Amino acid sequence: MNIAEYLTNIRILEAEKESVLYEFQKRNITRLNMSVRFILPLFLILIFFFLLDLNKGSAIEQKWRIGIILSHSTLFFVLLCMLISSYYLCKKDEYTKNISFFTTHFTYFFPLLMGGVLATIDQLVTTAINPFMITCLVMPLFLIIRPLYSLFWYTLAIIIFLIIEPITQSNPNILLSNTANGISAATMGYALSLILWQINLKKFRQELIINKQNEVLEKQNAKLILNTKELNHAIQTKDKFFSIISHDLKSPFQGFIGLTQMMAEGNIDISKAELMEFSKSLHDSASTVYKLLENLLEWAQMQKGEISFAPHSFLLSEAVEQIINTFKQRADQKGITILNDFPSNQYVFGDDKMINAVLRNLLSNAVKFTRRNGNIIVGAKETEDKMLEIFVNDNGVGLSPKDVNNLFKIEEKVSSPGTDGELSSGLGLLLCKEFVEKNGGKIRAESQQETGSTFYFTVPEKQQ
């Protein structure tokens, strides 16, 4: 690895700057908060130990002890302030504030400075500079700061040490040796801080990648769990739906089987009028079964996406008139009046086959559940969002609030015989919902028992 690559590895990228600085400040304050708690009692013990022997030995030794006591007392009170500051920062979780930066860097530099002071005091009784060397090597183990800052603090510390050392040491040979040892200690300390910075930065980046991968996996897992729940719900819903459909198919066939069995056994002796009644009943049942199967097939094709969807602008008012004429004969049989209040020359944008199928289903239901001599109104009006809201209103038997709420739910069965005993499965409304939503609209119902019902659905007036 060349120097350029190494510098790239220890440099903080702009994209990660905020997160790296926050994380390292957080780690520094936490380490400071924990480590200083153990160091302070050691200083108290050391101060007490030197106080006991304060008056022993020569005047130089007494002077040395006083220097040790004063320097360690200074360290004790400064580090106590740093401990209070770090405790406050940990409690408030404010690791990126200016006070956090000051606490970290002051705690990094001050022991280096005091190491030099202690080494200078030690020159009164020894030629070693152990305190300075120890602090140079220990500080990188406690705190992680950027290489440029650590270089500045080590440089400043060695300069101050070299300035104050001659105060207590006058031997040029020892000064030269201590200078070399001091520079070596500062150099090794800086090298150690550089290595630890690189290791921690690399580890942080790896953790960042792992955390991002974990977040992606958690999101995917949550999505998978949600999809599984939705799939299970859909399976349960369709199982219930097919159970309802099978029951609706079973009822008409019971009549078929009973009548055909009587015919096959030759046990039928009925009048022409009764035969006509049976024939009408069979025809109605066959029509109901056929309509149910037709709706079921269309619904299945819709679910599989096999029904073509070809939206375009078309004149809906003409289609409404044709659909009303389709049901006119049945309406006349029940004495029902169908009023066409639909706007003339009204164009909409959508699939004409689907929208016409919705109108046929709603009008068929209106005729089915309207009593004799009742009224049905088909109309439309514009909405605020430039949609056309089409409605089919009747004054028929109406629905309970519970049935209205369950009308468009596949797992709920909402069906009842018409006013003339017409059979109903409720599947037609589910198909209406699918068609309306496919065309970008919504469908809803308002109803009151014994008063009537109004079904509304929206379609775009023009291409969106």
LINQUILIN-V332077 format. One record per run of one state. SS is the DSSP state (@ for helix, = for strand, . for the rest). FROM is the first residue (numbers start at 1). TO is the last residue. If there is no record, write none. Layout:
BEGIN
SS|FROM|TO, SS|FROM|TO
END
This chain:
BEGIN
.|1|2, @|3|10, .|11|16, @|17|52, .|53|58, @|59|92, .|93|97, @|98|122, .|123|129, @|130|142, .|143|146, @|147|167, .|168|171, @|172|265, .|266|271, @|272|304, .|305|311, =|312|315, @|316|326, .|327|327, @|328|333, .|334|336, =|337|341, .|342|346, =|347|350, .|351|351, @|352|368, .|369|374, =|375|382, .|383|386, =|387|394, .|395|400, @|401|406, .|407|426, @|427|438, .|439|442, =|443|448, .|449|451, =|452|460, .|461|464
END
